[in-house]
Every structure is written in C-alpha cells, then in structure tokens.
Amino acid sequence: DAGVIQSPRHEVTEMGQEVTLRCKPISGHNSLFWYRQTMMRGLELLIYFNNNVPIDDSGMPEDRFSAKMPNASFSTLKIQPSEPRDSAVYFCATGGQGAITNTEAFFGQGTRLTVV
Amino acid sequence: GDSVTQMEGPVTLSEEAFLTINCTYTATGYPSLFWYVQYPGEGLQLLLKATKADDKGSNKGFEATYRKETTSFHLEKGSVQVSDSAVYFCALSDELTGGGNKLTFGTGTQLKVEL
C-alpha cells in the first residue's frame, strides 16, 4: 500500500482565493483525521470522519473551513476564502477500526500551505 | 474529555545521554497509548505503542510502559544519537461509542541531540 496520499505537497496562494487540499486514505481504513500544524499552536485536530461520516468538527476554526468525505477513498479540506493566518502544514491521517491493536494513525506527508 | 500532557521542550542532550520525555494522560475509557515521531519536513510516524496496562512498547532503542496507576507513558532511551533529533508526540486512542477511534495528541517535545 502506498500509504496516505496527500496533494498537493506545497500550495502557495493569494489571500481570498479558494484552496482545496486532498487526501486518499489507506484502503480499508475507516477513520480519517485532518490536522493543522503551526509553530504557535502545534498539532490541532480539525475534523474527523468515521465511515465517511463527520463525527466531530469542533476543531474547524471558522466557517471558511469545510471538509468532505464523499466516499471511503477520498477526502477534501477546503478553505474559502483563504487568509494569511491559514498558513500551516495540513496533515491527513487515517486509521482502522475495531481491533484494539489497529488503532494507530497513519499520516500523510502533509500539505504546506502558504497564503500571501 | 481525553487529554495528553507532555513535558515542554526543547530538550537538548549530548550524544549517548539518557533520555526521558514525560507523558501523562486522562481518559474516560481504556485507551491505547502511542509515541509518534516527526522528523524535520515529514509527517508523524508511529514509534511505539501499548494497548493495555503494564504493556511495554519498544522500537529503535526507545521504550515506554503503560502505567495505569499513574496514568503515564514516559518515553525513554538509554543512549541517544544525533539522528534521534526530532519532535516526539505522545498520544492516546480511545474508542467512540458510535464507532471509530479518536486520537488525542500532546503538544510535542522537541529533542535536540548534539555531538
């Protein structure tokens, strides 16, 4: 398996533009998490899905942020409109369900977003 | 709710020194516990894990023991190397009533190992 695949790896955009980050989870994984990492705030959980259903989006900072998981093999995180303070590394992580020994998360390599 | 507290960094050590990074947790259920490592410019990778009380996770010379009585999962290594320089995250995974597992991470501890 290729692991969790995120795209793009780097994104530079102008303030006010729409940004869409993409994630392809590991096949068979039921849980999907979106995290944001900055120097100031560390690793923040934005939203997580279980079986394609959003379970908790309380970490989503504002209405400008939205996430979808239309099927088990794809998720997006969208920011519209983007602002400079959204600049961060965004990670997608996925995990299995059920067996206790299978609760670890597998992270993608992240998308480094810079909003200028 | 669940939470993870770990010691603040950065931690700076000389090569071959002994490492301890403290981690304590609060959880309502019976979580699995993890240490993740993040090398510069990369995503987080699982370093080790323990799924029940008194289990010891170990990998690459690192180890941590799941202590339910003290709700702790301290990371240790007997002799660190320069290549161990990274950010280390303690985390717990707890099953949700509605299904799935929620991961809760600590704030991370940066380790710098010098020659």
Interface residues (C-beta under 8 A of the other chain):
Chain A: N30 S31 F33 G42 L43 L45 Y48 N50 N51 I55 D56 F91 A93 G95 Q97 I100 T101 T103 E104 A105 F106 F107 G108 Q109 G110
Chain B: S32 F34 Y36 E42 G43 L44 Q45 L46 K49 T51 K52 F89 A91 S93 E95 L96 G98 G99 G100 N101 K102 L103 T104 F105 T107 G108
